[in-house]
Amino acid sequence: MTRSPILPFLPFPIFPEEASTLAGRTDHLLFFLLGLSGFMTAIIAFLILWFGIRYRRRPDNERATQVHGSYRLEIAWSVVPLLIFMVAYAWGASVYFWAYTPPPDALAVYGVGKQWMWKFQHLSGQREINELHVPVARPVKVLLTSQDVIHSFFVPEFRVKQDAIPGLTIPIWFIPNVTTAEMREKTGNPNFQYEIACAQLCGLGHYRMRGFVTVLSAEEFQKWMDDEEAKLKELDTGGANPFAQ
């Protein structure tokens, strides 16, 4: 991880790298909400302190001035915050609907969580365990379910997180925009991997339920698909399922 572009003076990273088209949208909304919350908190704290000093207890012979209020002031402090928070609501809703509406041409992959691994299968038959190969700059839709308990598919750099629930198939999609090789060069870490974490406590082996997303260029991804398809044709299992655990 590199330093935050919002707080570059910090000597340590506070956010994962951005590696999908959703990441920027999510981070901008988060920064807006943090700034808005901090601003409102500062105003409220200042008013509490100011009122505590300004209207502190006085000598017995000092009488308070009666204030009957102002309709304009009451309307202003009701309407202005409402409009500000409606902006936050509309912004959040737009990001949510965009994040949960995959395009029709997205590359579909079936994903199954089970104690304690991730299994993926492409529509053309290629199967993977604890690893998912995807092309860069192309929508990818993962159709998630669970074989046993609730798991959660979470890739921090993509800013995607979705529970995998037994009996349900739930889609989650993303468009990776930085290949694994490019991210290794960017971070200076030759061993960098996009990690798939299970973000839902799912049993004693929860801590080791990890997988990795490998983002390839379009040419590299097609070559990988062709190689895996050739392996499937050569594989003679005698009717057994080599992926059964």
Backbone hydrogen bonds, N-H to C=O, Kabsch-Sander energy under -0.5 kcal/mol:
donor,donor_aa,acceptor,acceptor_aa,energy
10,L,7,L,-1.5
19,A,17,E,-0.6
19,A,157,E,-2.4
21,T,175,I,-1.7
23,A,20,S,-0.5
24,G,20,S,-0.8
25,R,21,T,-0.8
26,T,22,L,-2.6
27,D,23,A,-2.6
28,H,24,G,-2.5
29,L,25,R,-1.8
30,L,26,T,-2.3
31,F,27,D,-2.8
32,F,28,H,-2.1
33,L,29,L,-2.5
34,L,30,L,-2.7
35,G,31,F,-2.6
36,L,32,F,-2.8
37,S,33,L,-2.7
38,G,34,L,-2.6
39,F,35,G,-2.5
40,M,36,L,-2.6
41,T,37,S,-2.4
42,A,38,G,-2.3
43,I,39,F,-2.1
44,I,40,M,-2.4
45,A,41,T,-2.6
46,F,42,A,-2.4
47,L,43,I,-2.5
48,I,44,I,-2.4
49,L,45,A,-2.2
50,W,46,F,-3.0
51,F,47,L,-3.1
52,G,48,I,-2.0
53,I,49,L,-1.7
54,R,50,W,-3.5
55,Y,51,F,-2.4
56,R,53,I,-1.1
62,E,59,P,-2.0
63,R,61,N,-0.6
74,E,70,S,-2.4
75,I,71,Y,-2.6
76,A,72,R,-2.4
77,W,73,L,-2.6
78,S,74,E,-0.7
79,V,75,I,-3.1
80,V,76,A,-2.3
82,L,78,S,-1.2
83,L,79,V,-2.6
84,I,80,V,-2.2
85,F,81,P,-2.7
86,M,82,L,-1.9
87,V,83,L,-1.7
88,A,84,I,-1.6
89,Y,85,F,-2.2
90,A,86,M,-2.8
91,W,87,V,-2.6
92,G,88,A,-2.6
93,A,89,Y,-2.7
94,S,90,A,-2.2
95,V,91,W,-2.1
96,Y,92,G,-2.4
97,F,93,A,-2.8
98,W,94,S,-2.0
99,A,95,V,-2.4
100,Y,96,Y,-1.6
101,T,98,W,-1.1
106,A,103,P,-1.6
107,L,139,P,-3.1
108,A,106,A,-0.6
109,V,141,K,-2.6
110,Y,121,Q,-2.7
111,G,143,L,-2.6
112,V,119,K,-3.0
113,G,145,T,-2.2
114,K,117,M,-2.3
116,W,114,K,-0.6
117,M,114,K,-3.9
119,K,112,V,-2.6
120,F,128,E,-2.8
121,Q,110,Y,-2.2
122,H,126,Q,-3.1
123,L,108,A,-0.9
125,G,122,H,-2.1
128,E,120,F,-2.8
130,N,118,W,-3.4
132,L,212,F,-2.5
134,V,214,T,-2.4
136,V,216,L,-2.4
137,A,176,P,-3.6
138,R,135,P,-0.7
140,V,174,F,-2.8
141,K,107,L,-3.2
142,V,140,V,-0.6
142,V,172,I,-3.3
143,L,109,V,-3.0
143,L,141,K,-0.6
144,L,142,V,-1.0
144,L,170,I,-2.8
145,T,111,G,-1.5
146,S,165,I,-0.7
147,Q,113,G,-2.7
148,D,113,G,-0.5
148,D,149,V,-0.5
151,H,164,A,-2.2
153,F,162,Q,-3.0
154,F,152,S,-0.6
154,F,197,A,-1.5
155,V,160,V,-2.0
158,F,155,V,-1.1
159,R,155,V,-1.0
159,R,156,P,-0.7
160,V,155,V,-1.3
162,Q,153,F,-2.1
164,A,151,H,-3.0
165,I,163,D,-0.6
167,G,146,S,-0.6
168,L,165,I,-1.9
170,I,144,L,-2.7
170,I,168,L,-0.6
172,I,142,V,-1.9
173,W,99,A,-0.6
174,F,140,V,-1.9
177,N,19,A,-1.6
178,V,19,A,-0.8
180,T,215,V,-2.2
181,A,215,V,-0.5
183,M,179,T,-2.3
184,R,180,T,-2.1
185,E,181,A,-1.8
186,K,182,E,-2.5
187,T,183,M,-2.6
188,G,184,R,-1.1
189,N,184,R,-0.9
192,F,189,N,-1.7
194,Y,213,V,-1.0
195,E,193,Q,-0.9
196,I,211,G,-3.2
197,A,154,F,-3.0
197,A,195,E,-0.7
198,C,209,M,-0.9
199,A,152,S,-1.5
199,A,197,A,-0.8
206,H,203,G,-1.7
208,R,205,G,-1.3
209,M,206,H,-1.7
210,R,208,R,-1.6
211,G,196,I,-2.0
212,F,130,N,-1.1
213,V,194,Y,-3.0
214,T,132,L,-2.9
214,T,212,F,-0.5
215,V,213,V,-0.6
216,L,134,V,-2.8
216,L,214,T,-0.6
221,F,217,S,-2.9
222,Q,218,A,-2.1
223,K,219,E,-2.1
224,W,220,E,-2.4
225,M,221,F,-2.6
226,D,222,Q,-2.5
227,D,223,K,-2.6
228,E,224,W,-2.5
229,E,225,M,-2.3
230,A,226,D,-2.2
231,K,227,D,-1.9
232,L,228,E,-2.0
233,K,229,E,-1.9
234,E,230,A,-1.6
235,L,231,K,-1.3
237,T,235,L,-0.6
240,A,237,T,-1.5
244,A,241,N,-1.5
